[in-house]
Amino acid sequence: MGNVMLVTEFITYFKENIQGTELKAAGQAIRAFLQEQGETITLQSFNRRVGCLGRTTGNLYRYSIPFMLSLIEEQEQEKVRREFSENKIKTLEVYGSKRRWMQEWEILLKYANNQGCTCLLDLLAGSGFIALLASRLNIYDKIILNEASSLIYNFHFVMKLEPYFQEFITELETIKSMNLELFNSLKQSLYNSLAFAGKEKRKFSQSISTKKAIELFTVKHYSFNGQGAYMARRKPLFYYINSLKYTQKLYECVELQNLYYKKLLLEHLNDEKFLIIIDPPYLSTLREQQKSYELEFTERQHLTLIQLLSKQEVKAKIILCGYEVNYNKGLYSRYLKRSSQKWHCIRLLKNGRLDKFNEVGKEHIWLNFEADFLLQYEDLFKIIY
């Protein structure tokens, strides 16, 4: 049995023997416990392993509860460090994050670059994962990460600029634990409400706040799907500091913008050097969690976007993301099928974190360029039309 499990079982087995911060037990009882657990080590070896404090005048062995818990924590920390390696991209936990489909997006980004795209625009970036992935691939001359939400833009700005980032990390290291009371306090400070409304007013970011970046990162980390209820069993934030430092370096070649999407889209729509990623908030009728985004996208805004893309042939390569359920009557398919430019609808076969719970819509992308190259990845993509 591993050390963590043995110590955990030991504390549980003798929980009635705990007095304050110490556990006291007779040697005969401890030997019986070790025998029940199938352990062959001697009592003396066990005592060295768990830091026995010695014996009482009543011949009971004394053990420090804080010390034994620290043994568990150290083991768990090492386990997490192995599970979340330092060279992983770590950014905000957001609803509909594309991190689940990293392999698929690497294929798409590399193909577009091979077809002549030297610039990338992540138009509605959210967590910024796609722009950061493109930065790691190091194949684009220019990468623009645009985020209209001033709260999320502020986080990206703090991540990009070294002085702000160092302050961010220093503060993050002090957050050793989280509870519901502290979580609610941070949420209240961030949104001026305990209930996430998803109705942030569109405004340009006027000043940069490390405090707001920490609050946003923390609240999203401990929230279900980035905006839901408090998740007590999430790993502490300091586990991710090394991966945050790795991610921060990826911002070096990323240009940040805080604009409403339409201005940037019109500016680059007919530039053949650009690959434009458009990942708007999912249609409210096709998602389970309604209050999910800092800045919502109304159905009218979806309609405006899709009409803009479908009414003309554009030179830039476009990848549009969203949920789809009806390939004839769905909003995106209905317009793009009638476009003078040929569009392809692709189903991503790997279920996302949300897809397995969502019976309404599944993750799809729409391309305005040739899709046959995806046939070689039949386990990842399915070409619908």
C-alpha positions as CSV (number, residue, x, y, z in Angstrom):
1,M,0.0,0.0,0.0
2,G,1.3,3.5,-0.8
3,N,2.3,5.9,1.9
4,V,-0.6,8.3,1.3
5,M,-3.2,5.5,1.5
6,L,-1.6,3.9,4.5
7,V,-1.4,7.2,6.5
8,T,-5.0,8.0,5.5
9,E,-6.3,4.6,6.6
10,F,-4.3,4.9,9.8
11,I,-5.9,8.2,10.7
12,T,-9.4,6.9,9.8
13,Y,-8.9,3.6,11.7
14,F,-7.8,5.4,14.9
15,K,-10.1,8.5,14.6
16,E,-11.5,7.9,18.1
17,N,-8.0,8.1,19.5
18,I,-7.4,11.7,18.3
19,Q,-7.0,14.3,21.0
20,G,-6.4,17.8,19.8
21,T,-3.6,17.6,17.2
22,E,-2.3,14.2,18.4
23,L,-3.3,10.6,17.8
24,K,-2.4,8.0,20.5
25,A,-2.6,4.3,20.2
26,A,-1.2,1.1,21.8
27,G,1.5,-0.8,20.0
28,Q,-0.6,-4.0,19.9
29,A,-3.5,-2.2,18.2
30,I,-1.2,-0.6,15.6
31,R,0.3,-4.0,14.8
32,A,-3.2,-5.4,14.4
33,F,-4.0,-2.5,12.0
34,L,-0.9,-3.1,9.9
35,Q,-1.8,-6.8,9.7
36,E,-5.3,-6.0,8.5
37,Q,-3.9,-3.7,5.8
38,G,-1.7,-6.5,4.6
39,E,1.5,-4.6,5.5
40,T,4.6,-6.6,6.3
41,I,6.6,-3.7,7.8
42,T,7.4,-3.7,11.5
43,L,6.0,-1.2,14.0
44,Q,9.4,0.5,14.3
45,S,9.5,1.0,10.5
46,F,6.0,2.3,10.4
47,N,6.8,4.8,13.2
48,R,9.9,6.1,11.3
49,R,7.7,6.5,8.2
50,V,5.0,8.5,9.9
51,G,7.2,10.4,12.4
52,C,6.2,8.9,15.7
53,L,6.6,11.4,18.5
54,G,7.5,8.7,21.1
55,R,5.5,7.0,23.9
56,T,3.4,8.3,26.7
57,T,3.7,7.2,30.3
58,G,0.7,4.9,29.6
59,N,2.8,3.2,26.9
60,L,0.8,4.7,24.0
61,Y,2.5,5.7,20.8
62,R,2.0,9.5,19.9
63,Y,1.6,10.8,16.4
64,S,1.2,14.3,15.1
65,I,-1.9,14.8,13.0
66,P,-0.5,17.9,11.2
67,F,2.7,16.1,10.3
68,M,0.9,13.1,8.9
69,L,-1.5,15.3,6.9
70,S,1.6,17.1,5.5
71,L,2.9,13.7,4.3
72,I,-0.3,13.2,2.4
73,E,-0.2,16.7,1.0
74,E,3.4,16.4,-0.2
75,Q,2.6,13.1,-2.0
76,E,-0.6,14.6,-3.6
77,Q,1.4,17.7,-4.7
78,E,3.9,15.5,-6.5
79,K,1.1,13.5,-8.1
80,V,-0.5,16.7,-9.4
81,R,2.8,18.0,-10.7
82,R,3.2,14.8,-12.7
83,E,-0.3,15.0,-14.0
84,F,-0.1,18.7,-15.0
85,S,3.3,19.1,-16.6
86,E,5.0,22.5,-16.7
87,N,4.9,22.7,-20.5
88,K,1.1,22.7,-20.7
89,I,-0.9,25.8,-21.7
90,K,-2.7,27.0,-18.6
91,T,-5.2,29.9,-19.0
92,L,-8.7,30.7,-17.8
93,E,-11.3,28.0,-17.3
94,V,-14.1,29.1,-19.5
95,Y,-17.4,27.6,-20.8
96,G,-16.7,25.9,-24.1
97,S,-12.9,26.0,-23.9
98,K,-11.1,24.5,-27.0
99,R,-8.4,22.9,-24.8
100,R,-10.1,19.5,-25.1
101,W,-9.5,19.6,-28.9
102,M,-5.8,20.6,-28.9
103,Q,-4.8,17.8,-31.4
104,E,-7.6,18.8,-33.8
105,W,-6.7,22.5,-33.6
106,E,-3.0,21.8,-34.2
107,I,-4.0,20.0,-37.4
108,L,-6.2,22.9,-38.6
109,L,-3.6,25.6,-37.7
110,K,-0.8,23.8,-39.5
111,Y,-2.9,23.1,-42.6
112,A,-4.0,26.7,-42.9
113,N,-0.4,27.8,-42.6
114,N,0.7,25.4,-45.3
115,Q,-2.0,26.9,-47.5
116,G,-0.4,30.4,-47.2
117,C,-1.9,31.8,-44.1
118,T,0.9,33.6,-42.2
119,C,-1.3,35.6,-39.8
120,L,-3.9,34.5,-37.3
121,L,-6.8,36.4,-35.8
122,D,-8.5,34.8,-32.8
123,L,-11.5,37.1,-33.1
124,L,-13.5,36.2,-30.0
125,A,-10.7,34.7,-28.0
126,G,-12.1,34.0,-24.6
127,S,-9.4,32.0,-22.7
128,G,-7.0,32.7,-25.6
129,F,-6.2,29.0,-25.9
130,I,-6.1,28.9,-29.7
131,A,-3.9,32.0,-30.1
132,L,-1.5,30.6,-27.4
133,L,-1.4,27.2,-29.2
134,A,-0.6,29.0,-32.4
135,S,2.2,30.8,-30.6
136,R,3.6,27.5,-29.3
137,L,3.6,26.1,-32.9
138,N,5.7,29.1,-33.9
139,I,4.5,29.0,-37.6
140,Y,2.6,32.4,-37.8
141,D,4.3,35.7,-38.4
142,K,1.5,37.6,-36.6
143,I,-1.0,36.5,-34.0
144,I,-3.9,38.7,-32.8
145,L,-5.8,37.8,-29.7
146,N,-9.0,39.9,-29.5
147,E,-11.3,39.8,-26.5
148,A,-14.2,42.3,-26.1
149,S,-14.8,41.5,-22.4
150,S,-12.7,44.1,-20.4
151,L,-12.4,41.6,-17.5
152,I,-10.9,38.9,-19.7
153,Y,-8.8,41.3,-21.7
154,N,-7.4,42.6,-18.4
155,F,-6.3,39.0,-17.5
156,H,-4.5,38.6,-20.8
157,F,-2.8,41.9,-20.4
158,V,-1.5,40.9,-16.9
159,M,-0.3,37.6,-18.4
160,K,1.6,39.3,-21.2
161,L,3.4,42.1,-19.4
162,E,6.2,40.9,-17.1
163,P,5.8,43.4,-14.2
164,Y,2.1,42.6,-13.9
165,F,2.7,38.9,-14.3
166,Q,5.3,38.8,-11.5
167,E,2.8,40.5,-9.2
168,F,0.1,38.1,-10.3
169,I,2.3,35.1,-9.5
170,T,3.4,36.5,-6.1
171,E,-0.2,37.0,-5.1
172,L,-1.3,33.6,-6.4
173,E,1.3,31.9,-4.3
174,T,-0.4,33.2,-1.1
175,I,-3.7,31.5,-1.9
176,K,-3.1,28.2,-0.3
177,S,-6.7,27.1,0.1
178,M,-10.2,28.0,-0.8
179,N,-13.6,27.8,0.9
180,L,-17.1,28.8,0.0
181,E,-17.0,32.0,2.1
182,L,-13.8,33.2,0.4
183,F,-15.0,32.1,-3.0
184,N,-18.3,34.1,-2.6
185,S,-16.3,37.1,-1.4
186,L,-14.1,37.1,-4.5
187,K,-17.2,36.6,-6.8
188,Q,-18.9,39.5,-5.1
189,S,-15.9,41.7,-5.6
190,L,-15.5,40.6,-9.3
191,Y,-19.1,40.8,-10.5
192,N,-20.8,42.9,-7.8
193,S,-23.1,39.9,-7.3
194,L,-23.0,36.4,-6.1
195,A,-25.2,35.4,-9.1
196,F,-23.2,35.5,-12.4
197,A,-25.4,37.5,-14.7
198,G,-23.4,37.4,-17.9
199,K,-24.3,41.0,-18.7
200,E,-21.1,42.9,-18.6
201,K,-21.4,46.2,-20.4
202,R,-19.2,46.5,-23.5
203,K,-16.4,49.0,-22.7
204,F,-12.7,49.4,-23.4
205,S,-10.4,48.5,-20.6
206,Q,-9.2,51.8,-19.1
207,S,-6.6,50.5,-16.6
208,I,-4.9,47.2,-15.8
209,S,-5.6,45.5,-12.4
210,T,-3.6,42.6,-11.2
211,K,-6.2,42.2,-8.4
212,K,-9.0,41.7,-10.9
213,A,-7.0,39.2,-12.9
214,I,-6.4,37.1,-9.8
215,E,-10.1,37.3,-8.8
216,L,-11.1,36.2,-12.3
217,F,-8.6,33.4,-12.5
218,T,-9.6,32.1,-9.1
219,V,-13.3,32.4,-9.5
220,K,-13.3,30.6,-12.8
221,H,-10.9,27.9,-11.5
222,Y,-13.2,27.0,-8.6
223,S,-16.5,27.4,-10.6
224,F,-18.3,24.6,-12.4
225,N,-17.7,25.1,-16.1
226,G,-16.1,28.5,-15.4
227,Q,-19.3,30.2,-14.2
228,G,-21.3,27.7,-12.1
229,A,-21.4,26.7,-8.5
230,Y,-18.4,26.4,-6.2
231,M,-16.3,23.3,-6.7
232,A,-14.6,22.4,-3.4
233,R,-12.5,19.6,-4.8
234,R,-10.5,21.6,-7.3
235,K,-6.7,21.6,-7.0
236,P,-5.2,24.6,-5.3
237,L,-4.0,27.4,-7.6
238,F,-0.3,27.1,-6.7
239,Y,-0.1,23.8,-8.4
240,Y,-0.3,25.6,-11.8
241,I,2.3,28.3,-11.2
242,N,5.0,26.6,-13.3
243,S,2.7,26.0,-16.2
244,L,1.5,29.7,-15.9
245,K,5.1,30.8,-16.2
246,Y,5.4,28.6,-19.3
247,T,2.2,30.0,-20.8
248,Q,3.3,33.6,-20.1
249,K,6.2,33.2,-22.5
250,L,3.8,32.3,-25.3
251,Y,2.2,35.8,-25.0
252,E,5.5,37.4,-26.2
253,C,4.5,37.1,-29.9
254,V,0.8,37.7,-29.4
255,E,-0.8,41.1,-30.1
256,L,-3.7,41.9,-27.7
257,Q,-6.8,43.8,-28.8
258,N,-9.9,44.8,-26.8
259,L,-12.3,45.6,-29.7
260,Y,-15.9,44.7,-30.7
261,Y,-15.5,41.8,-33.2
262,K,-17.0,43.5,-36.3
263,K,-14.3,46.1,-36.7
264,L,-11.5,43.6,-36.8
265,L,-13.4,41.1,-38.9
266,L,-14.1,43.7,-41.6
267,E,-10.5,44.8,-41.5
268,H,-9.1,41.4,-42.3
269,L,-11.9,39.5,-44.0
270,N,-10.4,39.9,-47.5
271,D,-6.7,39.5,-46.5
272,E,-5.7,36.2,-47.9
273,K,-2.8,36.0,-45.5
274,F,-5.2,35.7,-42.5
275,L,-6.7,32.7,-40.9
276,I,-9.6,34.0,-38.8
277,I,-11.0,31.9,-35.9
278,I,-14.5,32.9,-34.9
279,D,-15.7,31.2,-31.7
280,P,-18.8,33.2,-30.5
281,P,-20.7,32.2,-27.4
282,Y,-22.9,29.2,-28.2
283,L,-26.4,29.9,-29.2
284,S,-28.5,29.9,-26.0
285,T,-30.9,27.4,-27.5
286,L,-28.1,24.9,-28.0
287,R,-26.4,24.9,-24.6
288,E,-27.3,23.6,-21.2
289,Q,-25.8,26.3,-19.0
290,Q,-27.4,29.6,-19.9
291,K,-25.4,32.1,-17.9
292,S,-22.0,31.3,-19.2
293,Y,-20.2,34.3,-20.6
294,E,-19.0,37.7,-19.4
295,L,-20.3,39.2,-22.7
296,E,-23.3,37.3,-24.2
297,F,-24.1,37.0,-27.9
298,T,-27.8,37.5,-28.7
299,E,-29.5,35.5,-31.5
300,R,-29.6,38.8,-33.5
301,Q,-25.9,39.1,-33.1
302,H,-25.4,35.5,-34.3
303,L,-27.6,36.3,-37.3
304,T,-25.7,39.5,-38.1
305,L,-22.4,37.5,-38.0
306,I,-23.6,34.7,-40.2
307,Q,-25.2,37.0,-42.7
308,L,-21.9,38.9,-43.0
309,L,-20.0,35.7,-43.6
310,S,-22.5,34.2,-46.1
311,K,-23.3,37.1,-48.3
312,Q,-19.9,37.4,-50.0
313,E,-16.9,35.4,-51.0
314,V,-14.0,36.3,-48.7
315,K,-10.3,35.8,-49.3
316,A,-9.3,35.1,-45.7
317,K,-9.6,31.5,-44.5
318,I,-12.4,31.2,-41.8
319,I,-13.0,28.7,-39.1
320,L,-16.3,29.3,-37.4
321,C,-17.1,27.3,-34.2
322,G,-20.4,26.4,-32.6
323,Y,-23.0,23.8,-31.7
324,E,-25.2,22.2,-34.4
325,V,-28.1,19.8,-34.3
326,N,-30.0,20.2,-37.5
327,Y,-27.9,20.5,-40.7
328,N,-30.8,21.9,-42.7
329,K,-32.6,24.2,-40.3
330,G,-29.8,25.2,-37.9
331,L,-29.0,28.9,-38.1
332,Y,-25.4,28.5,-39.3
333,S,-26.0,25.7,-41.8
334,R,-29.2,27.4,-43.2
335,Y,-27.2,30.5,-44.3
336,L,-23.8,29.0,-45.1
337,K,-25.3,26.3,-47.4
338,R,-26.9,29.1,-49.5
339,S,-23.6,31.2,-49.7
340,S,-22.0,31.8,-53.0
341,Q,-18.8,30.6,-51.4
342,K,-18.6,26.9,-50.6
343,W,-18.6,26.2,-46.8
344,H,-18.0,22.8,-45.2
345,C,-19.5,21.6,-41.9
346,I,-17.3,19.4,-39.7
347,R,-18.3,17.4,-36.6
348,L,-15.5,17.1,-34.0
349,L,-15.9,13.5,-32.9
350,K,-14.2,13.7,-29.6
351,N,-16.7,14.8,-26.9
352,G,-15.9,17.9,-25.0
353,R,-16.3,18.3,-21.3
354,L,-19.8,19.8,-22.0
355,D,-20.8,17.6,-24.9
356,K,-21.3,14.5,-22.9
357,F,-23.9,16.3,-20.7
358,N,-25.5,18.2,-23.6
359,E,-28.2,16.4,-25.6
360,V,-29.0,19.6,-27.6
361,G,-25.9,20.4,-29.5
362,K,-22.5,19.0,-30.3
363,E,-19.2,20.7,-31.2
364,H,-18.9,21.6,-34.9
365,I,-16.7,23.9,-37.1
366,W,-17.5,25.5,-40.5
367,L,-14.7,26.1,-43.0
368,N,-14.7,28.3,-46.1
369,F,-11.9,26.3,-47.6
370,E,-11.3,22.7,-48.8
371,A,-11.9,20.1,-46.1
372,D,-10.8,16.9,-47.8
373,F,-7.5,16.9,-46.0
374,L,-9.5,16.0,-42.9
375,L,-10.4,12.6,-44.4
376,Q,-7.1,11.2,-43.2
377,Y,-8.2,11.9,-39.6
378,E,-11.4,9.9,-39.6
379,D,-11.1,9.3,-35.8
380,L,-11.1,13.0,-35.1
381,F,-13.3,14.7,-37.7
382,K,-16.5,13.8,-39.7
383,I,-17.3,15.9,-42.8
384,I,-21.0,16.6,-42.8
385,Y,-21.2,18.5,-46.0
